[in-house]
Amino acid sequence: MVRRLIIGVSGASGAPLAVDLLWELQQRHPEIETHLVVSRGGALTLQQETGMTLADLKQLASICYPIDSIGAAIASGSFKTMGMIVVPCSMKTVAGIVSGYSENLLLRAADVCLKERRKLVLVARESPLSTVHLRNLYEASQLGAVILPPVPAWYNHPQTAQDITRQTVCRILSQFDLETPREWTGL
Ligand SMILES: Cc1cc2nc3c(=O)[nH]c(=O)nc-3n(C[C@H](O)[C@H](O)[C@H](O)COP(=O)(O)O)c2cc1C
């Protein structure tokens, strides 16, 4: 059976993470079908942070859905997937997920992952975090989501922004037991 992974891109800073993740999946795991949905904020930050358009990002995914396409396959639990990664994940999208307010396809797909008990990884990004953000992130974790903020590690001496991005992408892929180019082998 085909393995499908949903990638949601929302309007937090960190669009290069989505680009790199999709690129890794396309290059190293072409057997996985990627189902992409990008919020309006996600398209805006993509342009701002990478100079890429939504049309460019689509090239890295198997299938891309319009954000308002609430009748799309990924809106239904009967459409089997490995789960979903929201990368980057804005605080607004976290709030939508924990409250079950599925007013767009990205939120609905995340809601479906929770109800079907499928893996949901939130690459949640904001700084500083308010009490509202922290409360919502805590609730998302209680609901079963994995909170994976794009926090760099310094012990492997990143030299470039790309190194830092790659580090987080490896951690995301590990959540789905996917081979990662680099893993820590101890001091
Ligand atoms: C350049 C830019 C960077 C942003 N960075 C963040 C961020 O890091 N975290 C966040 O929660 N919101 C951030 N925002 C605000 C969100 O984009 C905004 O709240 C938006 O409504 C989120 O909607 P969405 O979750 O549907 O994409 C940023 C907005 C812009 C324009």
Ligand as a Chemical Component Dictionary entry (heavy atoms), coordinates in Angstrom:
data_LIG
# 
_chem_comp.id                   LIG 
_chem_comp.type                 NON-POLYMER 
_chem_comp.pdbx_formal_charge   0 
_chem_comp.three_letter_code    LIG 
# 
loop_
_chem_comp_atom.comp_id 
_chem_comp_atom.atom_id 
_chem_comp_atom.alt_atom_id 
_chem_comp_atom.type_symbol 
_chem_comp_atom.charge 
_chem_comp_atom.model_Cartn_x 
_chem_comp_atom.model_Cartn_y 
_chem_comp_atom.model_Cartn_z 
_chem_comp_atom.pdbx_ordinal 
LIG C1  C1  C 0 7.102  37.281 8.016  1  
LIG C2  C2  C 0 6.132  36.731 9.034  2  
LIG C3  C3  C 0 6.611  35.930 10.062 3  
LIG C4  C4  C 0 5.744  35.408 11.026 4  
LIG N1  N1  N 0 6.248  34.601 11.992 5  
LIG C5  C5  C 0 5.417  33.994 12.860 6  
LIG C6  C6  C 0 5.933  33.052 13.808 7  
LIG O1  O1  O 0 7.117  32.745 13.852 8  
LIG N2  N2  N 0 5.049  32.439 14.615 9  
LIG C7  C7  C 0 3.694  32.692 14.570 10 
LIG O2  O2  O 0 2.952  32.075 15.337 11 
LIG N3  N3  N 0 3.197  33.608 13.705 12 
LIG C8  C8  C 0 4.003  34.242 12.847 13 
LIG N4  N4  N 0 3.504  35.148 11.921 14 
LIG C9  C9  C 0 2.079  35.501 11.983 15 
LIG C10 C10 C 0 1.185  34.494 11.258 16 
LIG O3  O3  O 0 1.551  34.397 9.900  17 
LIG C11 C11 C 0 -0.290 34.934 11.377 18 
LIG O4  O4  O 0 -0.712 34.801 12.724 19 
LIG C12 C12 C 0 -1.201 34.160 10.466 20 
LIG O5  O5  O 0 -2.528 34.620 10.653 21 
LIG C13 C13 C 0 -1.148 32.666 10.739 22 
LIG O6  O6  O 0 -2.140 32.018 9.975  23 
LIG P1  P1  P 0 -1.980 30.500 9.546  24 
LIG O7  O7  O 0 -1.641 29.722 10.773 25 
LIG O8  O8  O 0 -3.318 30.131 8.988  26 
LIG O9  O9  O 0 -0.903 30.443 8.527  27 
LIG C14 C14 C 0 4.355  35.704 10.968 28 
LIG C15 C15 C 0 3.879  36.512 9.927  29 
LIG C16 C16 C 0 4.743  37.012 8.974  30 
LIG C17 C17 C 0 4.213  37.882 7.865  31 
# 
loop_
_chem_comp_bond.comp_id 
_chem_comp_bond.atom_id_1 
_chem_comp_bond.atom_id_2 
_chem_comp_bond.value_order 
_chem_comp_bond.pdbx_ordinal 
LIG C1  C2  SING 1  
LIG C2  C3  SING 2  
LIG C2  C16 DOUB 3  
LIG C3  C4  DOUB 4  
LIG C4  N1  SING 5  
LIG C4  C14 SING 6  
LIG N1  C5  DOUB 7  
LIG C5  C6  SING 8  
LIG C5  C8  SING 9  
LIG C6  O1  DOUB 10 
LIG C6  N2  SING 11 
LIG N2  C7  SING 12 
LIG C7  O2  DOUB 13 
LIG C7  N3  SING 14 
LIG N3  C8  DOUB 15 
LIG C8  N4  SING 16 
LIG N4  C9  SING 17 
LIG N4  C14 SING 18 
LIG C9  C10 SING 19 
LIG C10 O3  SING 20 
LIG C10 C11 SING 21 
LIG C11 O4  SING 22 
LIG C11 C12 SING 23 
LIG C12 O5  SING 24 
LIG C12 C13 SING 25 
LIG C13 O6  SING 26 
LIG O6  P1  SING 27 
LIG P1  O7  DOUB 28 
LIG P1  O8  SING 29 
LIG P1  O9  SING 30 
LIG C14 C15 DOUB 31 
LIG C15 C16 SING 32 
LIG C16 C17 SING 33 
# 
